[in-house]
Amino acid sequence: MAGFADATKYGIETDGGVPKGTRYEIACMTWFTSTGKTMPRYFKFEDDSGTIQTVTDIVVNYTEEKKYCGIPSREYGCKAIIGGLNREFRLIFYQDNCKWVMLV
């Protein structure tokens, strides 16, 4: 009987499904390195009260290639100060249409 280790060595791709959390469309200023790596520098979004928030000094804890509903994307686990509070959140970059979203 084949196990999980056997399946992963053959390059079977998994799908992350639908991203969970409150979703905010963001405008993200990103630095692309010479090797093609993306690094989010700061972003802006409209909060629940309609105010435009600017988030700077983003600390990226991890980055990982994912597929959400079959769409290739890159997920960044981050933390920063948002609205005066230190928050953890995820930024997702959808590579096909160059779109950024924040999930809290």
C-alpha positions in Angstrom: 0.0 0.0 0.0 1.4 3.4 -1.0 1.7 6.0 1.7 1.8 9.8 1.7 5.6 9.8 1.3 5.3 7.8 -1.9 2.7 10.1 -3.4 4.7 13.3 -2.7 7.9 12.0 -4.3 6.0 11.7 -7.7 5.2 15.5 -7.8 1.5 15.2 -7.1 0.3 18.8 -6.5 -2.2 19.6 -3.8 -4.7 22.3 -3.8 -5.3 24.7 -0.9 -9.0 25.1 -1.7 -10.6 28.4 -0.8 -8.5 30.8 1.4 -10.0 31.2 4.8 -10.3 34.5 6.7 -11.7 38.0 6.1 -10.5 39.1 2.7 -9.3 42.6 1.8 -8.2 43.7 -1.7 -4.9 45.6 -1.3 -2.6 47.8 -3.3 0.9 46.4 -2.6 4.3 48.0 -3.3 6.5 45.1 -4.0 10.2 44.7 -4.5 11.3 42.1 -7.1 14.8 40.8 -6.5 17.2 40.0 -9.4 16.4 36.3 -8.9 12.6 37.0 -9.3 11.7 36.7 -5.6 8.9 39.0 -4.5 9.1 40.9 -1.3 6.0 43.0 -0.1 7.3 46.4 1.2 4.0 48.1 2.2 0.4 48.1 1.2 -2.9 50.1 1.4 -6.4 48.8 1.9 -9.9 50.1 2.8 -10.9 49.0 6.3 -14.4 48.1 7.4 -15.2 51.8 8.2 -14.1 52.9 4.7 -10.8 54.5 5.9 -7.7 53.9 3.8 -5.1 52.3 5.9 -1.4 52.2 5.1 0.6 49.3 6.5 4.4 49.6 6.6 7.2 47.7 8.3 5.9 44.3 7.3 7.7 41.3 8.8 7.4 38.2 6.6 7.6 35.0 8.7 7.2 32.6 5.9 6.5 32.4 2.2 5.1 29.4 0.3 3.9 28.4 -3.2 0.2 27.4 -3.1 -2.7 26.7 -5.4 -6.1 28.1 -4.3 -8.9 26.5 -6.4 -6.2 25.6 -9.0 -4.9 29.2 -9.3 -1.1 29.4 -8.7 -0.3 31.9 -5.9 2.3 32.7 -3.3 1.3 33.1 0.3 3.2 35.3 2.8 2.7 34.8 6.5 3.2 38.3 8.0 2.9 40.6 10.9 2.7 44.3 11.2 1.0 47.1 13.1 -2.5 47.7 11.7 -4.8 50.3 13.3 -2.4 50.6 16.3 -2.4 46.8 17.0 0.3 44.2 16.2 -1.6 41.8 13.9 -0.7 38.6 12.1 -2.1 38.1 8.6 -1.5 36.5 5.3 -0.8 38.2 2.0 -1.6 36.3 -1.1 -0.2 37.1 -4.5 -2.2 35.6 -7.4 0.4 35.2 -10.1 -1.9 34.8 -13.1 -3.5 38.2 -12.8 -0.9 40.0 -10.5 -3.4 40.6 -7.8 -2.8 41.0 -4.0 -5.2 40.2 -1.2 -4.9 40.3 2.6 -6.5 37.6 4.8 -7.0 38.4 8.5 
